[in-house]
């Protein structure tokens, strides 16, 4: 399945258009795909000037092995927080309620209906500094 970000207007989303992750932009098609596959959503929210967003992209989203796991287990949705502050606000409240802190990149795990069940910020590809 192709990465669907190449036609987006957000420079942040277009930066991820060549990732091996099968990214979807936020929208009814992505949510319908999660329901069709009956699998969770991995929602990644960030912005173009975010240092740790670029680090996570390089370490994880550009890695073919990591992308293969993500593509198998999740419908992967990428959101530019500057383009969709409404979604950023909703899921930031959720991650803060779950973890006591927030930041970017924000990584949320959602049910196929879009309800958050787990979340955090930057996740390294291997455990380090107390991060899974």
Buried (B, 14 or more C-beta within 10 A) or exposed (E): EEBBBEEBEBEBBBBBBEBBBBBBBBEEEBBEBBBEEEBBBBBBBBBBEBEEBBEBBEBBBBBEEBBEEBBEEBBBBBBBBBBBEEBBEBBBEBBBEBEEEBBBBBBBBBBBEBEBEEBBBBBEEEEEEEEE
